Amino acid sequence: MYRVRTIVHVHPWHSAARLSVRFNSTSSKYTAVTHPEDTSSVPKDISNTLARHSKHVLNTYARPPIILSHGKGSWIYDTSHRKYLDFSSGIAVNALGHGDEQLVKIMNEQASKLIHSSNVFHNEWAGELAELVINLTKRDGGLGWASGTQVSSSSEPTSGAKVFLANSGTEANEGALKFARKVGKDRWAKANGISPADYTNPAYLSSPKTKIVAFDNAFHGRSMGSLSVTSNPKYQAPFAPLIPGVEIGAYNDIEALERLITEDTCGVIVEPVQGEGGVHTASTDFLRALRKRCDAVDAVLIFDEIQCGLYRSGTLWAHSLLPIDCHPDIVTMAKPIANGFPLGAILTRDAIAESMTIGSHGTTFGGSPIAARLAHHVLSRLSDPSFISSVNRSASHLSGRLSRLPTYFPTLLHPYVRGKGLILGLPFKNESHPGVLTKMARERGVLLLTAGQDAVRFVPSLNVNLEEIDFAVDVIESALGVMEKA
């Protein structure tokens, strides 16, 4: 199928756009399978290794028959020396791609000095990282601070913020839910003349302010608390009963909030941009209504920005540029913060942090010297204005390319692209097709993810370049062309 397309390429090293008109059959350029996965094509040494591993590794993932070995930038290689463009980036983790030389150097330096010391003692880097997270939030906006374009003395929070360093996104969300429960009980106790310090008081223990609200299509993790606010039956059902007191509402449904969030609600958790659940974006009006309703009942508002935060949406936080009456009390983060080294964090206003006293929460590995130093380096680079501009330039190019696909393949695709920045979703009319496309793309050298019931998710490294974006979308066009003819 031949299509005439006019494409504007804007390269970071050019001072102006280069306009090129391409007369080609892009949708059939990559129709041939170059990375086959059928049984007869998998090398015997690979199949033997996978068979041996399967005897020892708990089988909770449906993985393709490839073994990844190394990577460089946005590219990753398997043990058969096949090269893939990684548009999954470790599920939105590898912000700086693979094999980053500066990161490797810092990892080696810190590993030779101190890897782990526990939170019984201070280390050199945990406090530095916490300070950087807070200062960037003040600079770029979020958690009650307006962005640099909106700053005024009247918009500043009345207090500061604190950071708790954890091991993962799930653990960050688990901690945030604990924070909300503790704050809820403390606030209820004060309102009823009970000292929050007297946590053995039967009245304190029986506080009704324990309900947590989450939303459909959410994904907050797989531990029992975070799983309880992840409203997907396929994840929840085998582990029921989950923690009590969780209510699930409809995402972006403003009218339901008054009934959903009550005086007994201690916390509300929401993703400003849902990742796993289908790359849906919360409306500004919805987030504003959430903030207003939480204030009305004295509940803690938690934004899970584990996948959409830390510049993936084009700004530090997905809510950074929103009016401050849409901002949360707590932000959770993880994925890209240390470019693949496990680390998560909870950023919270001081008004919330006051309830979390010594001994109320902890972690053995969270905020280790090596994790904190790596994260400090990664976040310093991601927050550079020139890097942010590059992210937004790439995001604009990717969004522009993807937005044309529904016009080329209207029988396959819905007429829109979801998401923002470099977290985008391409929704299909047939819910079986996202899995088909991801497999076809992988067999042509591009790694993609599905999202929710109907979408393919695009979360490349934040330093992906325009040529790599063009290759990925050309492969997708080719695959869609084959699917259209099937």
C-alpha positions, 0 to 999 in steps of 0.5 A: 500500500503506497502512501504519500507523506510530507514529514518535517525532520527537526534535528537537534544539530540543525538550526532550522527544519529540513523539509523532505517529501517522501514518496515510498511504501513505508507501510511495507518497508519492514514487512519481512520478519528479521528477528523470528521467534518461531520454534524452528528459528530459535537457536538450539543453545538458546532453547536449551538455556531457556529450558534449563532456566525454566526448571529453576525460575518461577514462571510468572511472566510470558516472555519471548524466546530471546535472551538479552545480553547488552545494550547501548543507548536506545539499542539492546542486543540478544545473545544471538547478536540480534539488535533491537530498538528498545521502545520499552526502556525497561518499562519506562525505566532507562531514561538515559538508555543502556550502557551510559558511560558516565553512569557506569563510571559513577557506579564503579567509583561508588561501588569501590567506596561504599555500596550499603550501610543501612538507614541506621546511619547517615550516608553522603548521598541520600540527603543530597538526593532528597534536597535535589528532588525538593529543589527541582520541584520548587523550580519546575513546579509541583506539590503546591509550588507553582512552576517558574512561569507562575511563581508568586509569593502567594502561591508558595506552600506555607511549609516545605517538603520531605523525601523518604527513599525506598526500593521501588515504585510499589514500596513507594506507593505502599509507604504513601498509603501508610502515610495517609492512614497515619495522618488520617488517624492523627487528624481524627484524633486531634478533632476528637480531643485525643492525643495522636501520640497515644496510639494504644488508646482504643479510641485512636485504634478504632478511628473510622478515618481509614478509607482509601480511594483509588480509580479504575484502570489504575496500576499501583503495584503488586504488594498487598496494599498497592495491589488493593488499589490496583483495580484489575481483577486479573491481578487482584482476584487470586489474592483476595481478600485484600486490605479492607476499606478501599473504594474504586471510582471512575477515572475522570468522573467528577460528579461521583467524587462527593459520594466516593470521598467521605469524612472517613476517607484518609487518602486518595491515590491517582495517576495523573497519566495512567501507564499500565492501565492504558495511557489515560490522562486525568483532566485538569478539572478532575484533579482540581475536583479531587484536590477540593474534595480532599480538602473538604474532608481532610484527606491526603491526596497522593499522585502516583507519578512512578511512570509519568513523572521525572520528565517523561511527561515533558516536565518534572511532574505530570502535574508541574504546569497545572494550577496549584489547586490541582496539586497533591500532598504526596508524590511517589516516584521510582522507575527512571530515577536511577536509570535501572538501579532499584530506587523509589521515593515518596515526596511529601509536604511537611504537613504530612511528614509531621505524622511520620515520626521515628520508627513509624516507617523504615527500609533496609536498602532504600536510599543506599549510598550507591542508589542515591548517588546514581539517582542524584547523577541521573536526575541532575542530567534529566533536569538540565534545561537543554535535556528537557527541551530535547525530550519535548522535541522528541515527544512532539516528533513521536506524537506527530508520527503516531497521530497520522497512523489512524488516518492510514489505518482507520479500520484498525485504530481509534482516531486519536493518540493518548498520553503526553510527552514520551508516554503515549498510547496507540489505541486499537479497535480490536483488543487482541491487536495490541499483543499482535502488533508488539509481537510483530514489531519485536520480530522486526527489531523494535521492542514495545509494550501493551497497556490496558485492554486496547493500547500499545504503549510507547515509553522510549528512553528520554534521550531517544533521537529522531531517526530512532523514532522514525525507524520505530514508527516505520516498523509499526506502519509496516506491521499495521499494513500486514495486519490490515491485509490479514 
